[in-house]
């Protein structure tokens, strides 16, 4: 039964996201959260689901657009591409990049990704952020030279996913292809795959 509730919740979140134009993502990114809301009790009523699902999706879009714009510039600078991490603060408007340069100076990319996840988890568990994103590059698969940008994103309202976006560098510009999005386990805001449920 719990699986069915979570499947219905995920379907509702996706359908609400698809019904909202992306151009509206910057309109209303904050909402007053009641003391007995999903954020305080880990459960969503139907009314909370309708109100918060749209806000959560808009905040993820807002955060990933900001992070991708910054990271895209780094793809063209000729340097080795290293992972980066961004967070949307609990005001719903402020996007900040996490800087671990002094701690991760000689660390390889895979270790940096783990360090970013740990740093974001620490901040998220104190209730200081609404959303988090970790960006890094790789190849589409082991047999391919085609490059891809990977965007791991999570929101405290129970949204978690990976977006893999193939890209090419031509004449100092990044050209992105069609992305592939998939679910991913929660690693930052929650320890399980079922952070919220509908009552």
Short mmCIF file of the C-alpha atoms (twelve columns), coordinates in Angstrom:
data_MODEL
# 
_entry.id   MODEL 
# 
loop_
_atom_site.group_PDB 
_atom_site.id 
_atom_site.type_symbol 
_atom_site.label_atom_id 
_atom_site.label_alt_id 
_atom_site.label_comp_id 
_atom_site.label_asym_id 
_atom_site.label_seq_id 
_atom_site.Cartn_x 
_atom_site.Cartn_y 
_atom_site.Cartn_z 
_atom_site.pdbx_PDB_model_num 
ATOM 1   C CA . UNK A 1   0.000  0.000  0.000   1 
ATOM 2   C CA . UNK A 2   2.878  2.331  0.846   1 
ATOM 3   C CA . UNK A 3   4.382  1.625  -2.581  1 
ATOM 4   C CA . UNK A 4   1.085  2.570  -4.251  1 
ATOM 5   C CA . UNK A 5   0.878  5.837  -2.298  1 
ATOM 6   C CA . UNK A 6   4.444  6.755  -3.264  1 
ATOM 7   C CA . UNK A 7   3.810  5.873  -6.912  1 
ATOM 8   C CA . UNK A 8   0.699  8.035  -6.937  1 
ATOM 9   C CA . UNK A 9   2.602  10.868 -5.248  1 
ATOM 10  C CA . UNK A 10  5.397  10.685 -7.827  1 
ATOM 11  C CA . UNK A 11  2.878  10.600 -10.685 1 
ATOM 12  C CA . UNK A 12  1.102  13.644 -9.244  1 
ATOM 13  C CA . UNK A 13  4.388  15.544 -8.900  1 
ATOM 14  C CA . UNK A 14  5.356  14.799 -12.498 1 
ATOM 15  C CA . UNK A 15  1.933  15.697 -13.897 1 
ATOM 16  C CA . UNK A 16  1.856  18.968 -11.959 1 
ATOM 17  C CA . UNK A 17  5.344  19.845 -13.177 1 
ATOM 18  C CA . UNK A 18  4.462  19.178 -16.797 1 
ATOM 19  C CA . UNK A 19  1.345  21.333 -16.506 1 
ATOM 20  C CA . UNK A 20  3.332  24.413 -15.419 1 
ATOM 21  C CA . UNK A 21  5.243  26.308 -18.129 1 
ATOM 22  C CA . UNK A 22  8.948  26.668 -17.422 1 
ATOM 23  C CA . UNK A 23  8.765  30.382 -18.205 1 
ATOM 24  C CA . UNK A 24  6.863  30.830 -14.943 1 
ATOM 25  C CA . UNK A 25  9.706  29.306 -12.904 1 
ATOM 26  C CA . UNK A 26  10.891 32.671 -11.621 1 
ATOM 27  C CA . UNK A 27  7.467  34.034 -10.635 1 
ATOM 28  C CA . UNK A 28  6.793  32.560 -7.203  1 
ATOM 29  C CA . UNK A 29  9.566  30.493 -5.708  1 
ATOM 30  C CA . UNK A 30  8.628  30.797 -2.075  1 
ATOM 31  C CA . UNK A 31  5.656  29.717 -0.056  1 
ATOM 32  C CA . UNK A 32  4.906  30.021 3.637   1 
ATOM 33  C CA . UNK A 33  5.206  26.579 5.173   1 
ATOM 34  C CA . UNK A 34  2.700  25.784 7.953   1 
ATOM 35  C CA . UNK A 35  4.140  24.242 11.135  1 
ATOM 36  C CA . UNK A 36  2.320  20.950 10.441  1 
ATOM 37  C CA . UNK A 37  3.343  20.729 6.781   1 
ATOM 38  C CA . UNK A 38  5.320  18.135 4.850   1 
ATOM 39  C CA . UNK A 39  8.548  19.685 5.955   1 
ATOM 40  C CA . UNK A 40  7.778  19.259 9.650   1 
ATOM 41  C CA . UNK A 41  5.906  15.929 9.720   1 
ATOM 42  C CA . UNK A 42  7.203  14.143 6.609   1 
ATOM 43  C CA . UNK A 43  3.694  13.679 5.183   1 
ATOM 44  C CA . UNK A 44  1.664  15.549 2.589   1 
ATOM 45  C CA . UNK A 45  -2.064 16.115 2.726   1 
ATOM 46  C CA . UNK A 46  -3.766 16.440 -0.656  1 
ATOM 47  C CA . UNK A 47  -3.922 20.233 -0.199  1 
ATOM 48  C CA . UNK A 48  -0.219 20.433 0.681   1 
ATOM 49  C CA . UNK A 49  0.645  18.204 -2.267  1 
ATOM 50  C CA . UNK A 50  -1.091 20.554 -4.690  1 
ATOM 51  C CA . UNK A 51  0.514  23.653 -3.172  1 
ATOM 52  C CA . UNK A 52  4.064  22.427 -2.610  1 
ATOM 53  C CA . UNK A 53  4.596  20.155 -5.624  1 
ATOM 54  C CA . UNK A 54  4.559  23.061 -8.058  1 
ATOM 55  C CA . UNK A 55  6.797  25.188 -5.846  1 
ATOM 56  C CA . UNK A 56  9.292  22.313 -5.439  1 
ATOM 57  C CA . UNK A 57  9.501  21.708 -9.178  1 
ATOM 58  C CA . UNK A 58  9.904  25.413 -9.917  1 
ATOM 59  C CA . UNK A 59  12.692 25.671 -7.378  1 
ATOM 60  C CA . UNK A 60  14.516 22.680 -8.904  1 
ATOM 61  C CA . UNK A 61  14.241 24.260 -12.360 1 
ATOM 62  C CA . UNK A 62  15.441 27.633 -11.011 1 
ATOM 63  C CA . UNK A 63  18.433 26.042 -9.244  1 
ATOM 64  C CA . UNK A 64  19.497 23.808 -12.145 1 
ATOM 65  C CA . UNK A 65  19.219 26.639 -14.679 1 
ATOM 66  C CA . UNK A 66  21.488 28.826 -12.526 1 
ATOM 67  C CA . UNK A 67  23.982 26.034 -11.850 1 
ATOM 68  C CA . UNK A 68  24.082 24.933 -15.498 1 
ATOM 69  C CA . UNK A 69  24.650 28.486 -16.738 1 
ATOM 70  C CA . UNK A 70  27.695 28.827 -14.480 1 
ATOM 71  C CA . UNK A 71  29.031 25.337 -15.145 1 
ATOM 72  C CA . UNK A 72  28.635 25.694 -18.939 1 
ATOM 73  C CA . UNK A 73  31.174 28.544 -18.881 1 
ATOM 74  C CA . UNK A 74  33.660 26.212 -17.201 1 
ATOM 75  C CA . UNK A 75  33.230 23.592 -19.925 1 
ATOM 76  C CA . UNK A 76  34.693 26.035 -22.464 1 
ATOM 77  C CA . UNK A 77  37.656 27.313 -20.439 1 
ATOM 78  C CA . UNK A 78  40.100 24.578 -21.518 1 
ATOM 79  C CA . UNK A 79  40.706 23.407 -17.941 1 
ATOM 80  C CA . UNK A 80  39.954 19.923 -16.643 1 
ATOM 81  C CA . UNK A 81  36.246 19.701 -15.805 1 
ATOM 82  C CA . UNK A 82  35.779 19.114 -12.088 1 
ATOM 83  C CA . UNK A 83  32.455 18.619 -10.286 1 
ATOM 84  C CA . UNK A 84  30.577 21.553 -8.802  1 
ATOM 85  C CA . UNK A 85  27.690 21.886 -6.337  1 
ATOM 86  C CA . UNK A 86  24.988 24.505 -5.845  1 
ATOM 87  C CA . UNK A 87  22.233 24.989 -3.299  1 
ATOM 88  C CA . UNK A 88  19.014 26.976 -3.158  1 
ATOM 89  C CA . UNK A 89  18.730 28.559 0.272   1 
ATOM 90  C CA . UNK A 90  15.582 28.311 2.344   1 
ATOM 91  C CA . UNK A 91  14.471 31.774 1.182   1 
ATOM 92  C CA . UNK A 92  13.690 30.163 -2.199  1 
ATOM 93  C CA . UNK A 93  15.603 32.855 -4.125  1 
ATOM 94  C CA . UNK A 94  19.302 32.706 -3.295  1 
ATOM 95  C CA . UNK A 95  21.504 30.257 -5.197  1 
ATOM 96  C CA . UNK A 96  24.998 29.671 -3.805  1 
ATOM 97  C CA . UNK A 97  27.858 27.574 -5.030  1 
ATOM 98  C CA . UNK A 98  29.710 25.399 -2.538  1 
ATOM 99  C CA . UNK A 99  33.448 25.962 -2.511  1 
ATOM 100 C CA . UNK A 100 35.560 23.026 -1.333  1 
ATOM 101 C CA . UNK A 101 38.728 24.069 -3.149  1 
ATOM 102 C CA . UNK A 102 40.921 24.120 -0.038  1 
ATOM 103 C CA . UNK A 103 39.659 20.723 1.177   1 
ATOM 104 C CA . UNK A 104 39.528 19.025 -2.247  1 
ATOM 105 C CA . UNK A 105 42.529 20.566 -3.990  1 
ATOM 106 C CA . UNK A 106 44.156 17.257 -5.040  1 
ATOM 107 C CA . UNK A 107 41.070 15.046 -4.844  1 
ATOM 108 C CA . UNK A 108 39.924 13.245 -8.005  1 
ATOM 109 C CA . UNK A 109 36.482 13.997 -9.445  1 
ATOM 110 C CA . UNK A 110 34.739 10.969 -7.866  1 
ATOM 111 C CA . UNK A 111 35.986 11.939 -4.404  1 
ATOM 112 C CA . UNK A 112 34.885 15.540 -4.912  1 
ATOM 113 C CA . UNK A 113 31.378 14.361 -5.790  1 
ATOM 114 C CA . UNK A 114 31.238 12.455 -2.479  1 
ATOM 115 C CA . UNK A 115 32.537 15.514 -0.625  1 
ATOM 116 C CA . UNK A 116 29.892 17.751 -2.214  1 
ATOM 117 C CA . UNK A 117 27.118 15.301 -1.326  1 
ATOM 118 C CA . UNK A 118 28.343 15.170 2.285   1 
ATOM 119 C CA . UNK A 119 28.552 18.972 2.542   1 
ATOM 120 C CA . UNK A 120 25.066 19.412 1.049   1 
ATOM 121 C CA . UNK A 121 23.671 16.713 3.332   1 
ATOM 122 C CA . UNK A 122 25.061 18.484 6.395   1 
ATOM 123 C CA . UNK A 123 23.504 21.800 5.366   1 
ATOM 124 C CA . UNK A 124 20.204 20.189 4.302   1 
ATOM 125 C CA . UNK A 125 19.749 18.298 7.570   1 
ATOM 126 C CA . UNK A 126 19.937 21.599 9.448   1 
ATOM 127 C CA . UNK A 127 17.044 22.944 7.340   1 
ATOM 128 C CA . UNK A 128 19.097 25.684 5.686   1 
ATOM 129 C CA . UNK A 129 18.378 24.836 2.031   1 
ATOM 130 C CA . UNK A 130 15.398 23.888 -0.124  1 
ATOM 131 C CA . UNK A 131 17.232 22.210 -3.013  1 
ATOM 132 C CA . UNK A 132 20.659 20.957 -4.037  1 
ATOM 133 C CA . UNK A 133 22.422 20.116 -7.307  1 
ATOM 134 C CA . UNK A 134 25.748 18.458 -8.097  1 
ATOM 135 C CA . UNK A 135 27.070 18.837 -11.653 1 
ATOM 136 C CA . UNK A 136 29.883 16.894 -13.298 1 
ATOM 137 C CA . UNK A 137 30.917 15.586 -16.705 1 
ATOM 138 C CA . UNK A 138 31.545 12.141 -18.075 1 
ATOM 139 C CA . UNK A 139 30.928 10.026 -21.165 1 
ATOM 140 C CA . UNK A 140 27.596 8.580  -22.306 1 
ATOM 141 C CA . UNK A 141 28.929 5.051  -21.720 1 
ATOM 142 C CA . UNK A 142 32.220 3.191  -21.493 1 
ATOM 143 C CA . UNK A 143 32.309 2.525  -25.252 1 
ATOM 144 C CA . UNK A 144 31.651 6.122  -26.286 1 
ATOM 145 C CA . UNK A 145 33.689 9.299  -26.512 1 
ATOM 146 C CA . UNK A 146 30.527 11.426 -26.509 1 
ATOM 147 C CA . UNK A 147 30.544 13.757 -23.504 1 
ATOM 148 C CA . UNK A 148 27.655 14.347 -21.144 1 
ATOM 149 C CA . UNK A 149 26.797 16.740 -18.353 1 
ATOM 150 C CA . UNK A 150 25.257 14.991 -15.336 1 
ATOM 151 C CA . UNK A 151 22.979 16.977 -13.033 1 
ATOM 152 C CA . UNK A 152 22.040 15.313 -9.751  1 
ATOM 153 C CA . UNK A 153 19.222 17.239 -8.086  1 
ATOM 154 C CA . UNK A 154 17.154 16.937 -4.924  1 
ATOM 155 C CA . UNK A 155 14.472 18.970 -3.175  1 
ATOM 156 C CA . UNK A 156 13.389 18.699 0.420   1 
ATOM 157 C CA . UNK A 157 9.780  18.128 -0.685  1 
ATOM 158 C CA . UNK A 158 10.700 14.687 -2.004  1 
ATOM 159 C CA . UNK A 159 12.005 15.288 -5.533  1 
ATOM 160 C CA . UNK A 160 15.166 13.452 -6.559  1 
ATOM 161 C CA . UNK A 161 16.603 12.724 -9.990  1 
ATOM 162 C CA . UNK A 162 19.518 12.584 -12.417 1 
ATOM 163 C CA . UNK A 163 19.603 14.362 -15.733 1 
ATOM 164 C CA . UNK A 164 22.197 13.273 -18.293 1 
ATOM 165 C CA . UNK A 165 22.673 15.820 -21.075 1 
ATOM 166 C CA . UNK A 166 24.971 14.981 -24.019 1 
ATOM 167 C CA . UNK A 167 26.994 17.980 -25.198 1 
ATOM 168 C CA . UNK A 168 29.572 19.072 -27.755 1 
ATOM 169 C CA . UNK A 169 32.089 21.897 -27.723 1 
ATOM 170 C CA . UNK A 170 32.266 23.801 -31.011 1 
ATOM 171 C CA . UNK A 171 34.038 27.115 -31.547 1 
ATOM 172 C CA . UNK A 172 34.137 27.808 -27.826 1 
ATOM 173 C CA . UNK A 173 30.410 27.193 -27.327 1 
ATOM 174 C CA . UNK A 174 28.551 24.368 -25.614 1 
ATOM 175 C CA . UNK A 175 25.753 22.705 -27.590 1 
ATOM 176 C CA . UNK A 176 23.444 20.445 -25.589 1 
ATOM 177 C CA . UNK A 177 21.426 17.525 -26.960 1 
ATOM 178 C CA . UNK A 178 18.196 16.021 -25.654 1 
ATOM 179 C CA . UNK A 179 18.521 15.125 -21.932 1 
ATOM 180 C CA . UNK A 180 17.631 11.805 -20.345 1 
ATOM 181 C CA . UNK A 181 16.120 12.033 -16.859 1 
ATOM 182 C CA . UNK A 182 15.898 9.207  -14.340 1 
ATOM 183 C CA . UNK A 183 15.116 8.719  -10.664 1 
ATOM 184 C CA . UNK A 184 17.915 8.463  -8.154  1 
ATOM 185 C CA . UNK A 185 18.023 7.489  -4.495  1 
ATOM 186 C CA . UNK A 186 17.857 10.283 -1.964  1 
ATOM 187 C CA . UNK A 187 21.326 11.131 -0.653  1 
ATOM 188 C CA . UNK A 188 21.050 14.670 0.667   1 
ATOM 189 C CA . UNK A 189 17.692 15.419 2.295   1 
ATOM 190 C CA . UNK A 190 16.607 11.884 3.242   1 
ATOM 191 C CA . UNK A 191 18.105 8.475  3.912   1 
ATOM 192 C CA . UNK A 192 15.358 6.512  2.134   1 
ATOM 193 C CA . UNK A 193 13.515 6.593  -1.164  1 
ATOM 194 C CA . UNK A 194 10.218 7.453  0.550   1 
ATOM 195 C CA . UNK A 195 10.630 10.852 2.241   1 
ATOM 196 C CA . UNK A 196 7.000  11.906 1.953   1 
ATOM 197 C CA . UNK A 197 3.631  10.229 1.685   1 
ATOM 198 C CA . UNK A 198 0.122  11.370 0.861   1 
ATOM 199 C CA . UNK A 199 -2.482 11.041 3.606   1 
# 
